[in-house]
């Protein structure tokens, strides 16, 4: 669902969802603003949160499994998540977290379905500025297509912001890397970001005038 202005890519916003969406100032798409004028929380090095971690800057990803949980290590911002697979249910009153509270269940030998709630509503769903509320539920389907390939699909459900669930990612393919593959760090550094704005972002936005 790219934010490109095409009618077929418009999301099913509620009135509140559309109002909140119009308050965001992304740096891409038909609503884009210059870097110094954005209110994207990632621009100040806040965590991306979920599901944006799946939808923006999803780079090399490592997956570790234990008998009770699956841990996902993301290259962008050196973030990790815990997905509980010990049979527990989602808590009814999960505290707001950047990456929420996740539980997963195997629906067959090759497919793990993950439900995530308890997400901090300060984050955006994606770089285009789509909003979410505290009612957001994210479903991820990790499917092993064959020995060397994994597919990820993501569905968004938030009755406060959208009139129906929508598919944000459809079978994104992961390729298995060699065991000795070196994952480089990729961290949002406030000092480096301030230097970027000083040299590039603010001059480009004419903010210094």
N, CA, C and O of each residue as an XYZ file, in Angstrom:
836
protein
N       0.833     -1.202      0.000
C       0.000      0.000      0.000
C       0.872      1.259      0.000
O       0.981      1.926      1.029
N       1.485      1.589     -1.117
C       2.317      2.791     -1.151
C       1.482      4.049     -1.004
O       0.329      4.091     -1.433
N       2.063      5.074     -0.399
C       1.381      6.359     -0.281
C       1.766      7.194     -1.502
O       2.661      8.036     -1.441
N       1.067      6.941     -2.613
C       1.412      7.596     -3.876
C       0.271      8.424     -4.449
O       0.363      8.906     -5.578
N      -0.803      8.596     -3.687
C      -1.916      9.405     -4.149
C      -2.908      8.675     -5.027
O      -3.938      9.249     -5.379
N      -2.637      7.417     -5.402
C      -3.550      6.680     -6.267
C      -4.748      6.183     -5.452
O      -4.578      5.700     -4.333
N      -5.961      6.302     -6.011
C      -7.165      5.904     -5.261
C      -7.131      4.463     -4.781
O      -7.623      4.165     -3.692
N      -6.557      3.559     -5.578
C      -6.551      2.157     -5.188
C      -5.640      1.868     -3.992
O      -5.688      0.782     -3.415
N      -4.819      2.843     -3.631
C      -3.927      2.665     -2.496
C      -4.373      3.456     -1.267
O      -3.660      3.499     -0.265
N      -5.538      4.076     -1.341
C      -6.055      4.808     -0.190
C      -6.550      3.827      0.871
O      -7.239      2.858      0.553
N      -6.207      4.074      2.095
C      -6.593      3.174      3.174
C      -7.993      3.503      3.690
O      -8.474      4.622      3.510
N      -8.653      2.521      4.338
C     -10.020      2.735      4.839
C     -10.016      3.465      6.181
O     -10.293      2.870      7.222
N      -9.700      4.758      6.145
C      -9.619      5.540      7.371
C     -10.994      5.751      7.997
O     -11.996      5.883      7.294
N     -11.029      5.781      9.321
C     -12.163      6.344     10.038
C     -11.989      7.866     10.018
O     -10.957      8.364      9.567
N     -12.981      8.598     10.498
C     -12.859     10.057     10.559
C     -11.678     10.454     11.436
O     -10.920     11.357     11.084
N     -11.518      9.778     12.586
C     -10.388     10.067     13.475
C      -9.073      9.695     12.803
O      -8.083     10.415     12.925
N      -9.065      8.570     12.096
C      -7.853      8.144     11.421
C      -7.396      9.140     10.385
O      -6.207      9.445     10.301
N      -8.325      9.656      9.590
C      -7.970     10.621      8.556
C      -7.495     11.937      9.172
O      -6.544     12.552      8.691
N      -8.169     12.357     10.241
C      -7.752     13.583     10.933
C      -6.337     13.440     11.484
O      -5.522     14.354     11.359
N      -6.049     12.297     12.089
C      -4.720     12.070     12.657
C      -3.671     11.950     11.556
O      -2.561     12.465     11.689
N      -4.026     11.269     10.472
C      -3.118     11.120      9.331
C      -2.722     12.477      8.761
O      -1.561     12.690      8.412
N      -3.668     13.381      8.667
C      -3.399     14.698      8.088
C      -2.505     15.562      8.971
O      -2.023     16.607      8.533
N      -2.283     15.134     10.210
C      -1.404     15.870     11.111
C       0.049     15.411     11.009
O       0.947     16.070     11.534
N       0.279     14.295     10.344
C       1.652     13.812     10.205
C       2.322     14.492      9.021
O       1.669     14.865      8.047
N       3.651     14.649      9.125
C       4.427     15.333      8.098
C       5.585     14.445      7.658
O       6.703     14.594      8.150
N       5.322     13.522      6.733
C       6.375     12.596      6.298
C       7.338     13.260      5.317
O       7.077     14.346      4.800
N       8.447     12.586      5.078
C       9.460     13.107      4.148
C       9.435     12.381      2.809
O      10.345     12.544      1.996
N       8.391     11.577      2.575
C       8.228     10.919      1.279
C       6.773     11.030      0.842
O       5.892     11.342      1.644
N       6.534     10.772     -0.432
C       5.166     10.711     -0.938
C       4.605     12.073     -1.292
O       5.304     13.082     -1.202
N       3.328     12.104     -1.699
C       2.707     13.360     -2.145
C       2.534     14.385     -1.036
O       2.300     15.559     -1.324
N       2.641     13.975      0.230
C       2.503     14.897      1.364
C       3.849     15.266      1.962
O       3.904     15.802      3.069
N       4.917     14.994      1.262
C       6.249     15.127      1.844
C       6.599     16.575      2.180
O       6.189     17.518      1.503
N       7.377     16.706      3.257
C       7.932     17.995      3.650
C       9.450     17.860      3.664
O       9.981     16.755      3.556
N      10.135     18.970      3.795
C      11.589     18.938      3.870
C      12.039     18.359      5.220
O      11.290     18.410      6.196
N      13.265     17.808      5.273
C      13.700     17.102      6.483
C      13.557     17.893      7.776
O      13.183     17.331      8.805
N      13.845     19.171      7.738
C      13.786     19.957      8.972
C      12.358     20.233      9.438
O      12.153     20.676     10.569
N      11.371     19.977      8.583
C       9.981     20.286      8.921
C       9.164     19.059      9.317
O       7.989     19.190      9.659
N       9.765     17.870      9.275
C       9.015     16.653      9.570
C       8.718     16.513     11.060
O       9.464     17.016     11.900
N       7.627     15.828     11.381
C       7.351     15.451     12.775
C       7.422     13.933     12.938
O       6.832     13.365     13.857
N       8.149     13.296     12.036
C       8.380     11.854     12.113
C       9.168     11.558     13.389
O      10.272     12.077     13.554
N       8.628     10.732     14.300
C       9.346     10.456     15.552
C      10.699      9.793     15.340
O      11.592      9.943     16.173
N      10.866      9.069     14.252
C      12.162      8.435     13.985
C      13.239      9.485     13.704
O      14.427      9.229     13.901
N      12.819     10.667     13.243
C      13.774     11.718     12.915
C      14.499     12.254     14.150
O      15.539     12.900     14.022
N      13.958     11.991     15.347
C      14.644     12.388     16.577
C      15.189     11.158     17.299
O      15.486     11.197     18.493
N      15.312     10.068     16.546
C      15.874      8.816     17.058
C      14.989      8.101     18.066
O      15.487      7.301     18.858
N      13.679      8.373     18.053
C      12.761      7.514     18.793
C      12.727      6.147     18.105
O      12.952      6.066     16.898
N      12.453      5.080     18.843
C      12.354      3.764     18.205
C      11.249      3.737     17.164
O      10.218      4.391     17.319
N      11.476      2.962     16.087
C      10.446      2.827     15.054
C       9.184      2.183     15.595
O       8.073      2.565     15.228
N       9.363      1.199     16.475
C       8.226      0.458     16.989
C       7.677     -0.511     15.953
O       8.209     -0.653     14.851
N       6.598     -1.169     16.344
C       5.915     -2.103     15.451
C       4.612     -1.481     14.968
O       3.964     -0.770     15.736
N       4.208     -1.721     13.736
C       4.811     -2.631     12.757
C       5.835     -1.976     11.844
O       6.286     -2.588     10.877
N       6.206     -0.728     12.146
C       7.117     -0.019     11.228
C       8.451     -0.735     11.075
O       9.091     -0.632     10.028
N       8.874     -1.452     12.095
C      10.136     -2.193     11.974
C      10.079     -3.188     10.823
O      11.103     -3.497     10.213
N       8.877     -3.691     10.525
C       8.699     -4.588      9.378
C       8.565     -3.833      8.057
O       8.831     -4.392      6.993
N       8.154     -2.567      8.121
C       7.727     -1.852      6.921
C       8.699     -0.779      6.456
O       8.513     -0.217      5.377
N       9.728     -0.480      7.237
C      10.698      0.534      6.845
C      12.073      0.143      7.382
O      12.220     -0.180      8.561
N      13.062      0.174      6.519
C      14.434     -0.167      6.881
C      14.542     -1.611      7.393
O      15.368     -1.899      8.260
N      13.727     -2.500      6.869
C      13.853     -3.914      7.233
C      15.013     -4.497      6.440
O      14.889     -4.770      5.246
N      16.112     -4.679      7.099
C      17.331     -5.128      6.441
C      17.671     -6.536      6.930
O      16.778     -7.361      7.124
N      18.950     -6.807      7.129
C      19.327     -8.137      7.586
C      18.640     -8.441      8.914
O      18.670     -7.622      9.833
N      18.031     -9.603      9.015
C      17.252     -9.995     10.183
C      17.706    -11.370     10.653
O      17.801    -12.306      9.859
N      17.985    -11.485     11.945
C      18.393    -12.765     12.516
C      17.269    -13.295     13.408
O      16.646    -12.539     14.154
N      17.023    -14.582     13.323
C      15.956    -15.209     14.100
C      16.548    -16.316     14.962
O      17.207    -17.225     14.457
N      16.307    -16.232     16.256
C      16.793    -17.221     17.211
C      15.599    -17.879     17.882
O      14.632    -17.200     18.227
N      15.654    -19.191     18.071
C      14.540    -19.919     18.670
C      14.978    -20.664     19.923
O      16.067    -21.235     19.980
N      14.109    -20.644     20.920
C      14.263    -21.476     22.112
C      12.946    -22.233     22.278
O      12.003    -21.966     21.533
N      12.847    -23.167     23.228
C      11.575    -23.889     23.408
C      10.394    -22.999     23.782
O       9.247    -23.393     23.569
N      10.639    -21.818     24.329
C       9.540    -20.985     24.818
C       9.367    -19.670     24.069
O       8.376    -18.973     24.284
N      10.309    -19.312     23.194
C      10.210    -18.010     22.547
C      10.999    -17.987     21.248
O      11.880    -18.814     21.010
N      10.652    -17.013     20.420
C      11.417    -16.688     19.210
C      11.912    -15.266     19.385
O      11.137    -14.376     19.735
N      13.189    -15.045     19.145
C      13.759    -13.705     19.234
C      14.181    -13.249     17.846
O      14.842    -13.981     17.109
N      13.786    -12.020     17.500
C      14.139    -11.454     16.203
C      15.078    -10.283     16.428
O      14.771     -9.354     17.174
N      16.223    -10.344     15.773
C      17.238     -9.302     15.881
C      17.264     -8.518     14.573
O      17.529     -9.074     13.507
N      16.984     -7.217     14.671
C      16.923     -6.355     13.492
C      18.213     -5.548     13.368
O      18.769     -5.085     14.364
N      18.676     -5.389     12.132
C      19.885     -4.605     11.911
C      19.648     -3.135     12.207
O      20.468     -2.484     12.855
N      18.509     -2.607     11.724
C      18.242     -1.178     11.913
C      18.048     -0.862     13.392
O      17.134     -1.383     14.031
N      18.899     -0.019     13.922
C      18.867      0.417     15.322
C      19.227     -0.673     16.323
O      19.037     -0.494     17.526
N      19.751     -1.811     15.838
C      20.188     -2.877     16.747
C      19.080     -3.264     17.730
O      19.322     -3.359     18.933
N      17.881     -3.483     17.224
C      16.704     -3.780     18.041
C      16.432     -5.278     18.052
O      16.661     -5.962     17.055
N      15.941     -5.788     19.183
C      15.468     -7.167     19.205
C      14.053     -7.216     19.791
O      13.647     -6.351     20.567
N      13.318     -8.264     19.388
C      11.977     -8.516     19.898
C      11.893     -9.927     20.447
O      12.626    -10.822     20.027
N      10.984    -10.107     21.393
C      10.682    -11.435     21.922
C       9.256    -11.792     21.536
O       8.329    -11.023     21.790
N       9.082    -12.946     20.928
C       7.766    -13.484     20.599
C       7.573    -14.751     21.431
O       8.290    -15.733     21.237
N       6.632    -14.737     22.334
C       6.408    -15.896     23.199
C       5.685    -16.998     22.427
O       4.675    -16.746     21.770
N       6.202    -18.199     22.510
C       5.599    -19.349     21.818
C       5.319    -20.491     22.794
O       5.285    -21.659     22.405
N       5.120    -20.141     24.065
C       4.911    -21.159     25.099
C       3.442    -21.425     25.379
O       3.115    -22.077     26.371
N       2.557    -20.941     24.534
C       1.131    -21.197     24.699
C       0.366    -20.115     25.414
O      -0.856    -20.210     25.522
N       1.032    -19.088     25.907
C       0.325    -18.020     26.622
C      -0.544    -17.206     25.667
O      -0.326    -17.212     24.455
N      -1.527    -16.510     26.225
C      -2.380    -15.626     25.448
C      -1.894    -14.189     25.586
O      -1.107    -13.871     26.477
N      -2.367    -13.332     24.701
C      -2.051    -11.915     24.828
C      -2.680    -11.349     26.097
O      -3.824    -11.681     26.409
N      -1.966    -10.506     26.832
C      -2.559     -9.903     28.029
C      -3.672     -8.940     27.648
O      -3.590     -8.267     26.620
N      -4.695     -8.872     28.458
C      -5.810     -7.986     28.166
C      -5.510     -6.528     28.440
O      -6.178     -5.640     27.909
N      -4.495     -6.274     29.278
C      -4.161     -4.890     29.649
C      -2.662     -4.663     29.516
O      -2.021     -4.164     30.441
N      -2.109     -5.025     28.374
C      -0.665     -4.883     28.165
C      -0.249     -3.416     28.253
O      -0.914     -2.539     27.703
N       0.851     -3.160     28.947
C       1.358     -1.797     29.040
C       1.849     -1.344     27.660
O       2.352     -2.164     26.892
N       1.715     -0.074     27.337
C       2.201      0.399     26.036
C       3.718      0.246     25.940
O       4.454      0.665     26.834
N       4.168     -0.354     24.853
C       5.595     -0.525     24.584
C       5.868     -0.130     23.141
O       4.983     -0.180     22.287
N       7.096      0.260     22.891
C       7.456      0.622     21.518
C       7.194     -0.544     20.556
O       6.692     -0.345     19.449
N       7.539     -1.757     20.991
C       7.392     -2.914     20.119
C       6.295     -3.867     20.581
O       6.176     -4.982     20.074
N       5.503     -3.426     21.536
C       4.332     -4.179     21.935
C       4.653     -5.472     22.651
O       5.779     -5.709     23.087
N       3.636     -6.298     22.758
C       3.712     -7.605     23.420
C       3.265     -8.642     22.395
O       2.156     -8.558     21.867
N       4.117     -9.612     22.116
C       3.868    -10.539     21.007
C       3.795    -11.980     21.474
O       4.601    -12.432     22.288
N       2.802    -12.700     20.937
C       2.725    -14.149     21.131
C       2.565    -14.791     19.755
O       1.924    -14.236     18.862
N       3.158    -15.963     19.608
C       3.106    -16.653     18.325
C       2.631    -18.080     18.467
O       2.862    -18.724     19.491
N       1.964    -18.574     17.432
C       1.497    -19.965     17.417
C       1.814    -20.573     16.055
O       1.627    -19.937     15.018
N       2.292    -21.803     16.076
C       2.558    -22.516     14.833
C       1.245    -23.082     14.316
O       0.602    -23.882     14.996
N       0.841    -22.671     13.115
C      -0.392    -23.190     12.530
C      -0.121    -24.408     11.650
O      -1.037    -25.168     11.336
N       1.125    -24.590     11.259
C       1.572    -25.821     10.617
C       3.092    -25.874     10.786
O       3.664    -25.019     11.461
N       3.746    -26.858     10.188
C       5.183    -27.040     10.393
C       6.027    -25.916      9.808
O       7.214    -25.812     10.117
N       5.429    -25.074      8.967
C       6.207    -24.071      8.249
C       5.715    -22.640      8.446
O       6.269    -21.713      7.854
N       4.675    -22.444      9.277
C       4.064    -21.119      9.388
C       3.866    -20.733     10.853
O       3.172    -21.418     11.605
N       4.488    -19.623     11.237
C       4.308    -19.052     12.569
C       3.470    -17.787     12.440
O       3.839    -16.868     11.709
N       2.329    -17.736     13.156
C       1.459    -16.565     13.139
C       1.636    -15.823     14.460
O       1.467    -16.398     15.536
N       1.975    -14.556     14.366
C       2.293    -13.737     15.541
C       1.271    -12.621     15.674
O       0.977    -11.919     14.707
N       0.726    -12.460     16.886
C      -0.187    -11.361     17.206
C       0.523    -10.422     18.179
O       1.125    -10.861     19.160
N       0.442     -9.115     17.887
C       1.094     -8.122     18.736
C       0.108     -7.030     19.107
O      -0.568     -6.475     18.241
N       0.023     -6.720     20.402
C      -0.805     -5.620     20.901
C       0.025     -4.827     21.912
O       1.218     -5.077     22.081
N      -0.624     -3.862     22.584
C       0.078     -3.071     23.587
C       1.117     -2.150     22.967
O       2.212     -1.989     23.506
N       0.773     -1.545     21.829
C       1.737     -0.734     21.085
C       1.594      0.750     21.419
O       0.484      1.275     21.513
N       2.712      1.402     21.593
C       2.759      2.822     21.934
C       2.272      3.648     20.748
O       2.834      3.550     19.657
N       1.228      4.466     20.947
C       0.629      5.182     19.820
C       1.409      6.427     19.406
O       0.941      7.189     18.560
N       2.590      6.646     19.986
C       3.442      7.737     19.500
C       4.126      7.368     18.186
O       4.582      8.247     17.454
N       4.198      6.077     17.888
C       4.873      5.652     16.665
C       3.943      5.748     15.463
O       2.722      5.812     15.605
N       4.545      5.757     14.274
C       3.792      5.681     13.030
C       3.794      4.244     12.543
O       4.695      3.475     12.879
N       2.795      3.874     11.754
C       2.781      2.542     11.159
C       3.880      2.408     10.116
O       4.501      1.353      9.986
N       4.116      3.484      9.376
C       5.119      3.429      8.311
C       5.684      4.827      8.074
O       5.287      5.790      8.729
N       6.609      4.921      7.134
C       7.268      6.195      6.866
C       6.332      7.216      6.228
O       6.604      8.417      6.260
N       5.227      6.741      5.646
C       4.264      7.650      5.024
C       3.416      8.391      6.050
O       2.650      9.281      5.679
N       3.533      8.048      7.328
C       2.812      8.759      8.378
C       1.458      8.192      8.709
O       0.648      8.866      9.346
N       1.181      6.938      8.285
C      -0.106      6.334      8.681
C      -0.107      6.147     10.202
O       0.851      5.624     10.770
N      -1.185      6.578     10.850
C      -1.217      6.545     12.313
C      -1.806      5.242     12.851
O      -2.347      4.424     12.106
N      -1.685      5.079     14.156
C      -2.398      3.993     14.840
C      -2.761      4.458     16.233
O      -2.235      5.454     16.729
N      -3.660      3.731     16.853
C      -4.101      4.049     18.207
C      -3.631      2.958     19.163
O      -2.888      2.055     18.778
N      -4.072      3.056     20.408
C      -3.726      2.029     21.384
C      -4.494      0.736     21.144
O      -4.238     -0.269     21.807
N      -5.443      0.753     20.192
C      -6.211     -0.458     19.873
C      -5.580     -1.284     18.761
O      -6.145     -2.296     18.347
N      -4.430     -0.869     18.280
C      -3.792     -1.560     17.160
C      -3.456     -3.013     17.505
O      -2.940     -3.314     18.581
N      -3.765     -3.896     16.561
C      -3.325     -5.289     16.621
C      -2.624     -5.597     15.295
O      -3.165     -5.345     14.218
N      -1.436     -6.136     15.392
C      -0.640     -6.476     14.212
C      -0.528     -7.994     14.111
O      -0.184     -8.669     15.082
N      -0.823     -8.518     12.931
C      -0.621     -9.945     12.683
C       0.512    -10.115     11.684
O       0.495     -9.535     10.598
N       1.502    -10.924     12.070
C       2.592    -11.284     11.175
C       2.513    -12.779     10.880
O       2.274    -13.588     11.777
N       2.713    -13.132      9.626
C       2.773    -14.532      9.216
C       4.157    -14.803      8.648
O       4.510    -14.315      7.575
N       4.934    -15.588      9.383
C       6.256    -16.013      8.927
C       6.099    -17.410      8.328
O       5.783    -18.366      9.035
N       6.321    -17.516      7.032
C       6.130    -18.795      6.351
C       7.428    -19.210      5.665
O       8.000    -18.460      4.875
N       7.875    -20.415      5.984
C       9.079    -20.940      5.343
C       8.677    -21.600      4.033
O       8.123    -22.700      4.015
N       8.970    -20.901      2.926
C       8.561    -21.385      1.614
C       9.374    -22.599      1.182
O       8.840    -23.526      0.574
N      10.652    -22.593      1.495
C      11.536    -23.729      1.223
C      12.761    -23.586      2.111
O      12.783    -22.736      3.001
N      13.767    -24.393      1.884
C      14.925    -24.420      2.783
C      15.583    -23.049      2.956
O      15.989    -22.694      4.062
N      15.691    -22.281      1.872
C      16.473    -21.055      1.897
C      15.655    -19.774      1.842
O      16.218    -18.685      1.724
N      14.319    -19.892      1.926
C      13.491    -18.693      1.774
C      12.373    -18.638      2.808
O      11.696    -19.629      3.083
N      12.204    -17.448      3.369
C      11.142    -17.167      4.326
C      10.290    -16.045      3.760
O      10.809    -15.134      3.116
N       8.974    -16.103      3.998
C       8.071    -15.063      3.536
C       7.359    -14.430      4.734
O       6.934    -15.122      5.658
N       7.240    -13.097      4.698
C       6.587    -12.363      5.781
C       5.415    -11.554      5.230
O       5.563    -10.792      4.275
N       4.230    -11.737      5.858
C       3.054    -10.920      5.546
C       2.597    -10.226      6.823
O       2.674    -10.795      7.912
N       2.118     -8.985      6.678
C       1.711     -8.179      7.840
C       0.321     -7.605      7.594
O       0.066     -6.991      6.557
N      -0.584     -7.812      8.566
C      -1.943     -7.266      8.491
C      -2.177     -6.320      9.660
O      -1.821     -6.617     10.800
N      -2.783     -5.173      9.357
C      -3.058     -4.132     10.349
C      -4.544     -4.131     10.700
O      -5.401     -4.137      9.816
N      -4.837     -4.122     11.999
C      -6.221     -4.006     12.465
C      -6.276     -2.975     13.583
O      -5.675     -3.165     14.641
N      -6.993     -1.892     13.347
C      -7.109     -0.820     14.342
C      -8.464     -0.139     14.140
O      -8.581      0.768     13.317
N      -9.484     -0.568     14.880
C     -10.844     -0.058     14.641
C     -11.011      1.427     14.933
O     -11.982      2.029     14.475
N     -10.097      2.033     15.678
C     -10.193      3.468     15.934
C      -9.720      4.290     14.735
O     -10.190      5.406     14.514
N      -8.786      3.730     13.964
C      -8.186      4.480     12.863
C      -8.620      3.991     11.482
O      -8.578      4.752     10.516
N      -9.041      2.715     11.380
C      -9.379      2.135     10.078
C     -10.685      1.348     10.184
O     -10.940      0.685     11.189
N     -11.498      1.429      9.152
C     -12.806      0.796      9.197
C     -12.739     -0.714      9.005
O     -13.711     -1.416      9.281
N     -11.600     -1.220      8.533
C     -11.417     -2.661      8.357
C      -9.933     -2.979      8.348
O      -9.117     -2.086      8.119
N      -9.561     -4.235      8.592
C      -8.142     -4.613      8.515
C      -7.618     -4.426      7.099
O      -8.379     -4.487      6.133
N      -6.298     -4.197      6.979
C      -5.682     -4.054      5.661
C      -4.295     -4.691      5.649
O      -3.594     -4.738      6.660
N      -3.932     -5.176      4.472
C      -2.675     -5.887      4.280
C      -1.570     -4.885      3.997
O      -1.594     -4.199      2.975
N      -0.606     -4.798      4.894
C       0.485     -3.835      4.744
C       1.697     -4.429      4.029
O       2.469     -3.700      3.406
N       1.864     -5.736      4.116
C       3.010     -6.409      3.500
C       2.559     -7.790      3.066
O       1.932     -8.517      3.836
N       2.879     -8.151      1.825
C       2.384     -9.413      1.278
C       3.550    -10.281      0.805
O       4.097    -10.068     -0.277
N       3.919    -11.255      1.624
C       4.907    -12.269      1.276
C       6.254    -11.672      0.865
O       6.815    -12.015     -0.177
N       6.760    -10.765      1.716
C       8.120    -10.265      1.506
C       9.105    -11.416      1.689
O       9.049    -12.127      2.692
N      10.010    -11.601      0.720
C      10.900    -12.755      0.739
C      12.215    -12.448      1.439
O      12.828    -11.404      1.211
N      12.637    -13.367      2.290
C      13.949    -13.323      2.912
C      14.791    -14.453      2.312
O      14.301    -15.565      2.113
N      16.052    -14.157      2.029
C      16.989    -15.157      1.512
C      17.968    -15.552      2.611
O      18.577    -14.686      3.239
N      18.120    -16.835      2.845
C      19.043    -17.324      3.859
C      20.478    -16.958      3.489
O      20.921    -17.197      2.365
N      21.198    -16.374      4.450
C      22.588    -15.980      4.231
C      23.543    -17.026      4.809
O      23.137    -17.846      5.634
N      24.811    -17.003      4.382
C      25.785    -17.957      4.932
C      25.942    -17.775      6.441
O      25.664    -16.701      6.975
N      26.380    -18.810      7.110
C      26.539    -18.773      8.568
C      27.529    -17.715      9.023
O      27.410    -17.189     10.129
N      28.500    -17.399      8.186
C      29.516    -16.426      8.571
C      29.199    -15.014      8.086
O      30.078    -14.152      8.078
N      27.952    -14.770      7.682
C      27.554    -13.452      7.196
C      27.677    -12.429      8.319
O      27.137    -12.633      9.406
N      28.382    -11.334      8.063
C      28.629    -10.300      9.069
C      27.564     -9.209      8.983
O      27.435     -8.545      7.954
N      26.810     -9.025     10.047
C      25.763     -8.008     10.081
C      26.351     -6.727     10.668
O      26.708     -6.679     11.845
N      26.446     -5.701      9.842
C      27.010     -4.439     10.298
C      26.010     -3.676     11.161
O      24.798     -3.836     11.012
N      26.528     -2.848     12.064
C      25.637     -2.058     12.905
C      25.017     -0.919     12.102
O      25.620     -0.399     11.163
N      23.812     -0.546     12.489
C      23.090      0.548     11.852
C      22.259      1.206     12.939
O      21.152      0.757     13.236
N      22.784      2.264     13.531
C      22.215      2.854     14.733
C      21.860      4.311     14.489
O      22.625      5.041     13.859
N      20.706      4.737     14.983
C      20.329      6.145     14.930
C      21.052      6.873     16.052
O      20.748      6.679     17.229
N      22.003      7.704     15.682
C      22.799      8.451     16.650
C      22.336      9.904     16.683
O      22.435     10.591     15.667
N      21.831     10.396     17.821
C      21.384     11.795     17.872
C      22.481     12.780     17.484
O      22.197     13.771     16.812
N      23.716     12.537     17.886
C      24.792     13.464     17.546
C      25.073     13.469     16.049
O      25.306     14.527     15.465
N      25.053     12.292     15.424
C      25.265     12.232     13.982
C      24.089     12.849     13.237
O      24.276     13.493     12.206
N      22.877     12.655     13.755
C      21.700     13.243     13.104
C      21.733     14.768     13.193
O      21.365     15.454     12.240
N      22.174     15.300     14.336
C      22.290     16.748     14.486
C      23.326     17.308     13.514
O      23.136     18.385     12.951
N      24.410     16.581     13.322
C      25.426     17.012     12.375
C      24.896     16.967     10.949
O      25.199     17.846     10.142
N      24.100     15.942     10.637
C      23.479     15.840      9.306
C      22.564     17.041      9.061
O      22.616     17.658      7.997
N      21.736     17.366     10.036
C      20.836     18.508      9.870
C      21.608     19.811      9.700
O      21.219     20.670      8.909
N      22.692     19.956     10.437
C      23.494     21.179     10.356
C      24.096     21.353      8.964
O      24.100     22.452      8.409
N      24.605     20.247      8.408
C      25.305     20.325      7.129
C      24.385     20.195      5.924
O      24.640     20.790      4.877
N      23.287     19.397      6.072
C      22.467     19.059      4.900
C      20.986     19.388      5.109
O      20.393     20.118      4.315
N      20.393     18.848      6.175
C      18.942     18.960      6.358
C      18.442     20.374      6.490
O      17.497     20.756      5.800
N      19.058     21.179      7.371
C      18.599     22.554      7.570
C      18.851     23.447      6.355
O      17.960     24.201      5.967
N      20.053     23.386      5.736
C      20.236     24.174      4.507
C      19.251     23.798      3.405
O      18.739     24.673      2.707
N      18.979     22.487      3.243
C      18.044     22.066      2.206
C      16.639     22.583      2.487
O      15.892     22.898      1.561
N      16.278     22.670      3.770
C      14.960     23.149      4.148
C      14.900     24.654      4.302
O      13.848     25.209      4.618
N      16.029     25.320      4.078
C      16.137     26.776      4.251
C      15.743     27.182      5.671
O      15.253     28.288      5.900
N      15.966     26.262      6.629
C      15.574     26.533      8.019
C      16.466     27.611      8.631
O      16.027     28.359      9.505
N      17.709     27.692      8.177
C      18.634     28.651      8.746
C      18.300     30.094      8.362
O      18.839     31.034      8.946
N      17.404     30.269      7.369
C      17.010     31.626      6.983
C      15.931     32.161      7.898
O      15.477     33.292      7.721
